[in-house]
Amino acid sequence: MKKRSINSYRKSLSYEELERRRWFGQSLRERRKKKGLSLKTVAERANISEYALADIENGRVSADLQVIHKKIMRAIDQESMVIL
């Protein structure tokens, strides 16, 4: 099977799907930054790679929203659950 490049894959996506990815990633980035968390910290807490999280935040990868959203949101909000 011939590998498809990222650009050819992205061209096959609908405008709505690309916009959904951008919106989702942007909202995650804003929430992460608002909490003062680094990409590395959230990725470690969510048990995903920094590269995967960066791709999601930049709208390059469609995450399985139900699974990844929960993992990332728990990782972002985990800070408030830590007992000092």
Backbone as a ProteinNet text record, in pm:
[ID]
protein_1_A
[PRIMARY]
MKKRSINSYRKSLSYEELERRRWFGQSLRERRKKKGLSLKTVAERANISEYALADIENGRVSADLQVIHKKIMRAIDQESMVIL
[TERTIARY]
84.1	0	88.9	56.3	133.2	99.9	205	184.6	134.6	40.9	-8.8	62.7	96.5	160.7	56.6	105.6	15.5	-64.5	0.4	-70.1	-179.8	-154.2	-258.9	-373	-339.8	-443.6	-527.5	-461.6	-533.5	-622.9	-579.3	-660.5	-789.3	-787.4	-907	-1007.9	-968.2	-1058.7	-1150.1	-1267.8	-1360.4	-1314.9	-1360.7	-1330.9	-1380.2	-1496.4	-1553.8	-1466.5	-1412.3	-1326	-1197	-1138.2	-1016.4	-1042.6	-1154.8	-1190.4	-1217	-1279.9	-1306.4	-1174.4	-1079.9	-948.7	-878.2	-882.8	-817.5	-880.8	-1012.6	-1083.2	-1050.4	-1055.6	-1028.2	-886.6	-790.5	-651.3	-626.1	-687.1	-670.5	-730.2	-845.1	-907.3	-823.8	-763	-675.1	-553.4	-491.1	-372.3	-404.5	-517.5	-555.4	-576.1	-642.5	-667.5	-536.9	-449.3	-319.7	-238.3	-231.8	-153.7	-215.5	-346.9	-416	-379	-360.1	-321.7	-170.8	-96.6	47.7	124	69.9	131.7	207.7	320.3	398.4	340.6	377.5	338.4	389.5	512.8	574.6	497.2	461.2	389.6	256.2	179.3	47.4	62.3	159.3	181.1	216.5	304.5	341.8	221.2	143.8	26.7	-78.4	-91.1	-190.9	-138.6	-10.9	52.8	51.4	81.8	99.4	229.9	280.5	405.6	381.3	487.6	478.4	443.6	500.3	474.5	327.1	268.6	126.6	41.2	72.8	-3.2	14.3	135.8	160.4	82.6	80.6	4.4	-144.7	-194.9	-336.5	-364.7	-279	-298.1	-289.7	-211.1	-196.3	-294.2	-384.8	-487.3	-437.1	-316.7	-260.6	-308.7	-354.3	-397	-534.1	-618.2	-748.9	-737.3	-763.6	-759.3	-894.1	-891.6	-1017.1	-1070.7	-1159.9	-1198.6	-1246.6	-1322	-1373.6	-1262.5	-1164.7	-1056.8	-951	-898.6	-787.6	-830.6	-950.8	-998.9	-1001.2	-1052	-1056.7	-916.7	-824.9	-687.9	-621.4	-635	-569	-634.1	-765.2	-833	-802.1	-794.2	-755.1	-612.9	-525.3	-386.2	-376	-455.3	-453.7	-510.9	-618.9	-685.9	-622.8	-530.2	-465.5	-394.7	-345.5	-273.7	-358.5	-487.2	-573.6	-603.2	-571.1	-597.4	-477.1	-361.1	-239.4	-246	-217.2	-217	-73	-51.5	83	112.2
-117	0	123.7	218.7	341.7	434.6	492	586.2	718.6	777.3	909.4	1013.7	1123.8	1231.1	1302.2	1373.4	1450.3	1549.7	1616.9	1717	1655.2	1539.1	1477	1429.3	1385.2	1344	1463.3	1574	1693.8	1748.3	1735.8	1784.1	1704.8	1580	1497	1524.1	1602.7	1634.3	1750.4	1750.2	1860	1985.3	2098.3	2226.1	2223.6	2166.4	2160.2	2077.4	1967.3	1882.8	1956.5	2025.1	2101.2	2211.2	2278.2	2383.7	2326.5	2211.4	2146.7	2113.6	2061.9	2029.3	2154.5	2260.6	2386.4	2440.9	2441.9	2494.5	2411.6	2280.2	2191.7	2212.6	2213.6	2232	2367.3	2468.2	2603.3	2614.1	2552.4	2558.1	2483	2370.9	2298.8	2383.6	2443.9	2526.3	2642.9	2710.5	2824	2781.1	2669.4	2621.5	2582.3	2514.4	2473.8	2595.9	2695	2815.1	2896.1	2900.1	2972.2	2913.6	2781.2	2713.8	2723.2	2777.9	2791.7	2661	2568	2436.6	2428.2	2359.8	2339.9	2224.2	2222.5	2113	1980.4	1982.1	1861	1809.2	1898	1857.8	1792.9	1857	1803	1670.8	1662.8	1538.3	1423.9	1450.4	1346.2	1303.5	1399.3	1367.4	1290.8	1323.4	1257.5	1126.7	1097.6	976.9	970.6	1085.1	1092	1167.2	1159.4	1228.7	1378.4	1456.3	1600.5	1628.4	1548	1566.5	1545.5	1443.1	1416.6	1531.7	1581.3	1692.9	1818	1844.7	1960.7	1948.2	1828.9	1807.3	1829.6	1786.2	1806.8	1955.3	2024.1	2167.9	2248.6	2200.3	2270.8	2224.5	2134.3	2088.9	1995.8	1941	1852.1	1709.5	1673.1	1535.9	1538.6	1451.8	1438.9	1337.8	1383.9	1293.8	1224.1	1105	1040.9	1127.4	1215.8	1322.6	1275.3	1171.1	1126.8	1075.9	1007.6	951.9	1057	1119.5	1211.9	1337.8	1385	1504	1479	1365.9	1333.2	1324.9	1259.9	1246.3	1382.5	1467	1597.2	1688.2	1689.5	1776.1	1731.8	1603	1555.4	1600	1592.9	1633.1	1782.3	1863.2	2007.9	2038.6	1975.1	2002.6	1930.7	1840.8	1764.7	1856.2	1968.5	2063.3	2103.1	2123	2166	2051.4	1927.6	1814.3	1777.4	1834.8	1802.4	1864.4	1784	1833.2	1868.2	1990	2034.1	2004.2
0	0	0	-84.5	-95.4	20.9	82.3	193.1	138	208.4	170.1	253.5	190.6	265.6	351.5	452	539.3	455.8	361.9	281.3	196	137.6	56.7	145.2	266.3	360.9	402.5	434.7	478.4	367.6	243.1	131.7	118.6	164.7	152.9	264.5	364.1	474.5	436.5	494	467.8	541.5	494.8	559.3	703.8	725.7	860.6	954.7	903.8	985.7	1021.5	925.2	952.8	1054.7	1041.2	1136.7	1274.9	1282.6	1411.1	1480.2	1404.4	1460.2	1512	1431.8	1473.2	1600.1	1604.4	1720.7	1845.2	1831	1943.7	1996.3	1906.8	1946.4	2010.6	1953.4	2006.7	2147	2168	2300.4	2403.9	2364.7	2456.5	2492.3	2390.8	2414.8	2507.7	2483	2566.4	2711.8	2731.4	2867.7	2936.7	2862.5	2918	2959.7	2872.9	2902.3	3015.7	3020.3	3127.7	3263.7	3266.8	3390.5	3415.6	3318.3	3334.4	3321	3243.4	3227.2	3095.6	3099.8	2977.5	2896.6	2771.4	2682.4	2739	2786.4	2841.1	2962.5	3052	3173.3	3140	3052.8	3017.5	2943.1	2853	2778.2	2873	2968.9	3065.2	3148.1	3195.2	3276.8	3197.5	3068.2	2982.6	2924.2	2949.1	2898.8	2746	2685	2539.5	2513.3	2392	2362.3	2344.9	2367.7	2345	2199	2109.1	1966.5	1933.5	1994.5	1970	2021.3	2140.7	2196	2110.9	2065.2	1979	1848.3	1791	1667.4	1689.4	1803.5	1834.6	1852.2	1928.3	1950.9	1822.2	1726.6	1599.6	1492.4	1528.5	1435	1327.5	1344.3	1242.5	1256.3	1375	1400.1	1464.1	1417.1	1478.6	1591.5	1708.9	1823.4	1835.1	1891.1	1927.5	2040.4	2006.6	2098	2233.1	2238.6	2367.2	2457.9	2401.6	2482	2512.6	2408.5	2426.9	2501.7	2477.4	2546.6	2696.9	2737.7	2880.7	2939.5	2867.4	2917	2933.9	2832.9	2836.9	2939.8	2945.1	3041.8	3185.1	3208	3341.1	3372.2	3272	3291.7	3321.9	3255.5	3279.8	3417	3451.4	3578.8	3696.7	3670.8	3776.6	3875.3	3826	3910.3	4030.8	4008.8	4118.3	4215.7	4175.8	4263.6	4347.5	4317.8	4391.4	4530.2	4631.4	4769	4806	4846.2	4883.4	5027.8
[MASK]
++++++++++++++++++++++++++++++++++++++++++++++++++++++++++++++++++++++++++++++++++++

